[in-house]
Amino acid sequence: MTSSKPKSIQTMKPATAAKKLGVLLSATPADFQEGVITRDELNALQSAPPEWLADLRRNGPHPKQVVAAKLRVSTSGLLRNGITGPLTTAEIDALKAENPPWLERERTIHAEARKEALRLKQQRQNV
């Protein structure tokens, strides 16, 4: 037996939608920041991003999770080395080109942590 009640529309706050899109909320257009985003609108933004979204993804400023992923370090590693705010793609590329000692160190730490997490996951699966 099916319910005659109409399906409710799922909505989310702009901050949640921005996080799911991998962009910095403060860099999005005002109408995005002030509105409520439905699941269908989010899906549409992901499948056919408007120019503002494509530009943000390409050039930034990027939130710390994206910065960390692009640099192949953890967000904690960024904080340990004084990077507390968003960075643009150009700033990330400059850091990669400079390749400071802290970046090499944090990449090694991050890689080792990922390897250990994978080892533990495989160990749990084999038990």
Summary of the structure (lengths in Angstrom):
residues: 127
radius of gyration: 19.1
end to end distance: 41.9
largest distance: 64.0
contacts: 318
relative contact order: 0.11
helix: 65%
strand: 5%
